[in-house]
Amino acid sequence: MATLPRSRISSIVLCALLAAHTAAATTMAQLDTRALTLQSSDIVIGTVEQVHSYWNPAHTRILTDVTVAVSRSLVGEAADRITLTQYGGEVDGVRVSVPGCPSFRTGEEALLFVWRDPRGVAQVNGLAQGKFDIARDAATGEMLVQRRTPGFAVRDVKTLGRVAQGQAAPALRLDALVREIRHTLDATDR
């Protein structure tokens, strides 16, 4: 029986470990408006003021803080600002991307479903499922919402059923989404 050189064995073990790590992909349950509402400590409408990426104290992870000026609070304490923290970002030429995480740009408006971890750190609920970008209709001025993260666009404000690949995402009315959130809140003892 032939023996493999030590370097070949190391390569095989490394490949097996990487394959096992890759196979443990993130699975995400689809959340409708009711679930997002009931699982959120805060639901706010606001404008992104600042996006700041940095290394954690151990220099092992890149985190990004997103500061949002709140113009309207639907759930939670009515603070002027909320800071969201999420994994990923770019620091010192190193970029870490987390699949399914929403992206933020200074100046953009959004409706955000937020949850807080045990330490009180605010995060977008359901990754990109909890961020709805707001745009204004050029002709009417009406506020419209849609998820802009690829693969997360929705076709309606109640079920938040995803738009099929290749189909155009409809512009949904912000007031319709807010009504659906309020309907959920009124129907529960929250």
Residue frames relative to the residue before (quaternion, step in Angstrom):
aa qw qx qy qz dx dy dz
M 1.0000 0.0000 0.0000 0.0000 0.00 0.00 0.00
A 0.3659 -0.7479 0.5156 0.2023 3.58 -0.80 1.04
T 0.2850 -0.7445 0.5762 0.1803 3.56 -1.07 0.70
L 0.4190 -0.6959 0.5288 0.2462 3.53 -1.13 0.72
P 0.5320 -0.6085 0.4688 0.3562 3.57 -1.07 0.64
R 0.6553 -0.5472 0.3656 0.3708 3.54 -1.17 0.71
S 0.6535 0.5159 -0.3269 0.4472 3.64 0.92 -0.81
R 0.6364 0.5171 -0.3239 0.4719 3.60 1.06 -0.72
I 0.6372 0.5118 -0.3246 0.4761 3.59 0.99 -0.81
S 0.6409 0.5220 -0.3212 0.4621 3.60 0.95 -0.84
S 0.6499 0.5142 -0.3163 0.4618 3.58 0.98 -0.83
I 0.6509 0.5109 -0.3122 0.4667 3.58 0.97 -0.85
V 0.6542 0.5020 -0.3116 0.4722 3.60 0.92 -0.88
L 0.6510 0.5148 -0.3171 0.4589 3.60 0.93 -0.88
C 0.6535 0.5049 -0.3116 0.4700 3.60 0.93 -0.86
A 0.6456 0.5153 -0.3192 0.4646 3.59 0.97 -0.82
L 0.6586 0.5011 -0.3122 0.4665 3.58 0.95 -0.83
L 0.6577 0.4987 -0.3128 0.4700 3.58 0.94 -0.84
A 0.6411 0.5178 -0.3238 0.4648 3.59 0.96 -0.80
A 0.6545 0.5021 -0.3145 0.4696 3.58 0.96 -0.82
H 0.6456 0.5178 -0.3163 0.4638 3.58 1.00 -0.82
T 0.6702 0.5002 -0.2912 0.4646 3.59 0.95 -0.90
A 0.6404 0.5445 -0.3272 0.4316 3.58 1.04 -0.72
A 0.6524 0.4949 -0.3179 0.4780 3.60 1.15 -0.44
A 0.0730 0.8363 -0.5355 0.0917 3.57 0.74 1.09
T 0.5695 -0.5895 0.4558 0.3471 3.53 -1.26 0.47
T 0.1458 -0.7550 0.6335 0.0857 3.53 -1.01 0.86
M 0.1121 -0.8119 0.5726 0.0221 3.54 -0.85 0.96
A 0.3217 -0.7281 0.5720 0.1978 3.57 -0.85 0.99
Q 0.4479 -0.6737 0.5116 0.2896 3.56 -0.99 0.83
L 0.1865 -0.7812 0.5908 0.0764 3.55 -0.90 1.00
D 0.2863 -0.7274 0.5924 0.1951 3.56 -0.98 0.86
T 0.7326 -0.4167 0.2794 0.4601 3.60 -1.25 0.05
R 0.6235 0.5441 -0.3471 0.4412 3.59 0.98 -0.76
A 0.6879 0.4743 -0.2844 0.4700 3.59 0.82 -0.99
L 0.6448 0.5091 -0.3309 0.4643 3.61 0.90 -0.84
T 0.6593 0.5165 -0.3088 0.4507 3.58 0.93 -0.89
L 0.7251 0.4522 -0.2532 0.4534 3.58 0.77 -1.03
Q 0.7146 0.4326 -0.2512 0.4890 3.61 1.13 -0.56
S 0.6213 0.5500 -0.3379 0.4442 3.60 1.26 0.10
S 0.3659 -0.7166 0.5511 0.2209 3.56 -1.00 0.85
D 0.7754 0.1118 -0.0513 0.6193 3.57 1.21 -0.56
I 0.0167 -0.7310 0.6807 0.0461 3.52 -1.23 0.62
V 0.0534 0.8290 -0.5462 0.1075 3.56 -0.50 1.22
I 0.2408 -0.6886 0.6570 0.1905 3.48 -1.40 0.37
G 0.2435 0.7914 -0.5306 0.1811 3.57 -0.79 0.93
T 0.4728 -0.6466 0.5315 0.2755 3.49 -1.43 -0.02
V 0.4468 -0.6847 0.5088 0.2698 3.56 -0.90 0.96
E 0.2115 -0.7973 0.5584 0.0876 3.56 -0.72 1.14
Q 0.8139 -0.0238 0.0731 0.5759 3.56 0.97 -0.85
V 0.1050 -0.7413 0.6598 0.0644 3.54 -1.20 0.72
H 0.0461 0.8229 -0.5577 0.0981 3.58 -0.52 1.20
S 0.1357 -0.7897 0.5962 0.0493 3.59 -0.66 1.16
Y 0.0559 0.7964 -0.5952 0.0909 3.58 -1.08 0.78
W 0.5318 -0.5856 0.5006 0.3516 3.54 -1.34 0.33
N 0.4768 -0.6121 0.5294 0.3431 3.59 -1.15 0.56
P 0.7102 -0.4778 0.2852 0.4313 3.65 -1.17 0.35
A 0.6907 0.4616 -0.2826 0.4796 3.62 1.06 -0.67
H 0.3728 -0.7505 0.4623 0.2898 3.59 1.32 -0.11
T 0.4905 0.6623 -0.4216 0.3783 3.56 1.10 0.81
R 0.7822 0.1894 -0.1026 0.5847 3.59 1.24 -0.35
I 0.2996 -0.6952 0.6149 0.2210 3.50 -1.26 0.52
L 0.0978 -0.7783 0.6199 0.0196 3.53 -0.94 1.01
T 0.1803 -0.7619 0.6085 0.1297 3.55 -1.24 0.41
D 0.1932 -0.7437 0.6317 0.1028 3.54 -0.96 0.98
V 0.1178 -0.7691 0.6271 0.0354 3.54 -0.97 0.98
T 0.1595 -0.7875 0.5909 0.0724 3.58 -0.59 1.15
V 0.0948 -0.8035 0.5877 -0.0072 3.54 -0.75 1.16
A 0.3040 -0.7082 0.6084 0.1894 3.57 -0.91 0.98
V 0.2825 -0.7951 0.5193 0.1351 3.57 -0.49 1.23
S 0.1790 -0.7813 0.5911 0.0904 3.55 -0.81 1.05
R 0.7922 0.0416 -0.0012 0.6088 3.57 1.20 -0.52
S 0.1343 -0.7790 0.6093 0.0618 3.56 -0.91 0.97
L 0.2131 -0.7961 0.5582 0.0959 3.57 -0.66 1.14
V 0.7730 0.0450 -0.0003 0.6329 3.58 1.17 -0.69
G 0.7364 0.3885 -0.3014 0.4647 3.55 -1.06 0.76
E 0.6778 -0.4754 0.3484 0.4395 3.52 -1.31 0.05
A 0.4582 -0.7115 0.4757 0.2399 3.52 -0.99 0.91
A 0.0535 0.8074 -0.5799 0.0942 3.56 0.23 1.29
D 0.5638 -0.6006 0.4482 0.3470 3.58 -1.22 0.49
R 0.7935 0.1024 -0.0202 0.5996 3.55 1.16 -0.72
I 0.0921 -0.7449 0.6550 0.0867 3.49 -1.31 0.46
T 0.1931 -0.7653 0.6025 0.1183 3.56 -1.01 0.81
L 0.1887 -0.7699 0.6058 0.0675 3.53 -0.77 1.15
T 0.1385 -0.7719 0.6146 0.0847 3.57 -1.07 0.74
Q 0.0633 0.7927 -0.6040 0.0537 3.56 -0.95 0.89
Y 0.5684 -0.5783 0.4624 0.3587 3.53 -1.27 0.46
G 0.7231 0.4319 -0.3311 0.4254 3.52 -1.19 0.64
G 0.3663 0.6904 -0.5722 0.2484 3.50 -1.38 0.32
E 0.3966 -0.6956 0.5344 0.2705 3.56 -1.27 -0.26
V 0.0908 0.7664 -0.6248 0.1182 3.54 -0.85 1.12
D 0.8612 0.0425 -0.0428 0.5047 3.58 -1.04 0.84
G 0.6998 -0.4776 0.2657 0.4600 3.59 1.03 0.76
V 0.6023 0.5170 -0.3650 0.4866 3.59 1.28 0.14
R 0.0971 -0.7985 0.5937 0.0240 3.57 -0.74 1.09
V 0.0638 -0.7633 0.6426 0.0200 3.53 -0.96 0.98
S 0.0856 -0.7890 0.6082 0.0185 3.57 -0.75 1.09
V 0.1898 -0.7608 0.6123 0.1009 3.55 -0.98 0.89
P 0.4234 -0.7141 0.4892 0.2674 3.60 -0.55 1.12
G 0.8070 0.2749 -0.2175 0.4752 3.54 -0.95 0.93
C 0.5421 0.6045 -0.4074 0.4181 3.60 1.27 -0.12
P 0.4413 -0.6768 0.5041 0.3050 3.59 -0.97 0.70
S 0.3010 -0.7136 0.5909 0.2257 3.54 -1.20 0.45
F 0.2065 -0.7781 0.5861 0.0917 3.56 -1.22 0.58
R 0.1144 -0.7602 0.6364 0.0627 3.53 -1.23 0.69
T 0.5457 -0.6046 0.4668 0.3446 3.56 -1.02 0.79
G 0.7912 0.3132 -0.2509 0.4615 3.56 -0.97 0.94
E 0.5919 0.5777 -0.3881 0.4065 3.59 1.15 -0.32
E 0.3356 -0.7125 0.5803 0.2072 3.56 -1.23 0.58
A 0.0548 0.8059 -0.5871 0.0539 3.56 -1.08 0.72
L 0.3109 -0.6435 0.6504 0.2575 3.50 -1.39 0.33
L 0.0799 -0.8334 0.5464 -0.0210 3.56 -0.69 1.13
F 0.2278 -0.7057 0.6568 0.1367 3.52 -1.04 0.93
V 0.0701 -0.8368 0.5416 -0.0396 3.58 -0.58 1.18
W 0.0780 -0.7502 0.6526 0.0723 3.57 -1.15 0.69
R 0.2887 -0.7457 0.5745 0.1748 3.56 -1.23 0.42
D 0.4192 -0.6917 0.5281 0.2587 3.54 -0.98 0.90
P 0.7429 -0.4230 0.2640 0.4466 3.63 -1.23 0.12
R 0.6716 0.4723 -0.2994 0.4861 3.61 1.20 -0.45
G 0.5665 -0.6236 0.3697 0.3918 3.58 1.29 -0.03
V 0.4386 0.6920 -0.4614 0.3404 3.59 1.28 0.16
A 0.3386 -0.7614 0.5251 0.1727 3.58 -0.73 1.13
Q 0.0169 0.7848 -0.6168 0.0575 3.54 -1.01 0.95
V 0.5567 -0.5758 0.4631 0.3796 3.57 -1.20 0.47
N 0.4254 -0.7206 0.4970 0.2296 3.56 -0.83 1.03
G 0.8449 0.1367 -0.1097 0.5054 3.58 -0.94 0.90
L 0.5233 -0.6238 0.3976 0.4230 3.56 1.23 0.55
A 0.8448 -0.1099 0.0720 0.5188 3.63 -0.81 -0.90
Q 0.5086 0.6480 -0.4301 0.3694 3.61 1.21 -0.19
G 0.7287 0.4576 -0.2338 0.4527 3.56 1.13 -0.62
K 0.6633 0.4574 -0.3236 0.4960 3.61 1.21 0.26
F 0.0390 -0.7768 0.6284 -0.0136 3.53 -0.80 1.12
D 0.3124 -0.7559 0.5500 0.1687 3.57 -0.54 1.20
I 0.2675 -0.7640 0.5730 0.1281 3.55 -1.02 0.89
A 0.0079 0.7597 -0.6498 0.0256 3.53 -1.05 0.92
R 0.3514 -0.7188 0.5548 0.2282 3.56 -1.20 0.44
D 0.4754 -0.6433 0.5216 0.2969 3.54 -1.01 0.88
A 0.4760 -0.7097 0.4430 0.2711 3.59 -0.70 1.09
A 0.7099 0.4619 -0.2672 0.4597 3.61 0.99 -0.75
T 0.8136 0.2899 -0.1291 0.4872 3.59 0.84 -0.97
G 0.4116 -0.7082 0.4742 0.3228 3.58 1.18 -0.51
E 0.4249 0.7159 -0.4546 0.3168 3.58 1.30 -0.03
M 0.4059 -0.7060 0.5256 0.2459 3.58 -1.04 0.81
L 0.0993 -0.7956 0.5975 -0.0095 3.52 -0.80 1.15
V 0.1790 -0.7860 0.5843 0.0939 3.58 -1.18 0.60
Q 0.1499 0.7422 -0.6492 0.0719 3.49 -1.34 0.46
R 0.4532 -0.6314 0.5429 0.3181 3.55 -1.22 0.49
R 0.2516 -0.8004 0.5311 0.1188 3.58 -0.78 1.02
T 0.5087 0.6279 -0.4413 0.3902 3.61 1.19 -0.26
P 0.5177 -0.6650 0.4318 0.3215 3.63 -0.71 1.02
G 0.8050 0.2568 -0.2272 0.4842 3.54 -0.95 1.00
F 0.6993 0.4699 -0.2637 0.4697 3.62 1.26 -0.11
A 0.4002 0.7171 -0.4872 0.2972 3.64 1.21 0.05
V 0.2205 -0.7906 0.5638 0.0915 3.57 -1.07 0.81
R 0.4242 -0.7259 0.4934 0.2230 3.54 -1.23 0.53
D 0.8022 0.0826 -0.0584 0.5884 3.62 1.22 -0.29
V 0.5453 -0.6654 0.4133 0.2983 3.59 -1.20 0.50
K 0.6414 0.5333 -0.3410 0.4335 3.63 1.16 -0.23
T 0.7898 0.2881 -0.1549 0.5188 3.58 0.58 -1.13
L 0.2185 -0.7878 0.5270 0.2322 3.56 1.21 -0.60
G 0.1599 0.7985 -0.5510 0.1825 3.55 1.06 0.86
R 0.4753 -0.7058 0.4541 0.2642 3.54 -0.86 0.97
V 0.4916 -0.6218 0.5302 0.3011 3.50 -1.23 0.65
A 0.4898 -0.6672 0.4759 0.2974 3.56 -0.91 0.94
Q 0.6053 -0.5718 0.4156 0.3660 3.54 -1.13 0.73
G 0.7791 0.3049 -0.2456 0.4897 3.56 -0.90 0.94
Q 0.6434 0.4952 -0.3330 0.4796 3.61 1.22 -0.29
A 0.5150 -0.6293 0.4845 0.3226 3.55 -1.17 0.58
A 0.4104 -0.7001 0.5304 0.2451 3.56 -1.03 0.81
P 0.3766 -0.7298 0.5142 0.2473 3.60 -0.77 0.94
A 0.4337 -0.6330 0.5613 0.3101 3.55 -1.24 0.47
L 0.1750 -0.7987 0.5717 0.0684 3.57 -0.65 1.13
R 0.5061 -0.6641 0.4608 0.3009 3.57 -1.08 0.70
L 0.5018 -0.6566 0.4810 0.2928 3.56 -0.90 0.98
D 0.6679 0.5078 -0.3238 0.4374 3.61 0.85 -0.87
A 0.6147 0.5328 -0.3529 0.4622 3.62 1.11 -0.55
L 0.6474 0.4937 -0.3183 0.4856 3.60 1.01 -0.75
V 0.6408 0.5125 -0.3242 0.4708 3.60 0.96 -0.81
R 0.6302 0.5211 -0.3327 0.4697 3.64 0.98 -0.79
E 0.6531 0.5102 -0.3169 0.4612 3.59 0.96 -0.84
I 0.6254 0.5187 -0.3303 0.4804 3.61 1.02 -0.77
R 0.6793 0.4880 -0.2884 0.4661 3.60 0.86 -0.95
H 0.6102 0.5443 -0.3454 0.4605 3.59 1.04 -0.77
T 0.6474 0.5102 -0.3095 0.4742 3.59 0.96 -0.87
L 0.6724 0.4997 -0.2946 0.4598 3.58 0.89 -0.92
D 0.6650 0.5062 -0.2998 0.4600 3.60 0.98 -0.84
A 0.7004 0.4817 -0.2609 0.4575 3.59 1.12 -0.71
T 0.7212 0.3766 -0.2378 0.5306 3.59 1.27 -0.09
D 0.5066 -0.6380 0.4882 0.3130 3.55 -1.28 0.28
R 0.2135 0.8216 -0.5028 0.1633 3.55 0.98 0.74
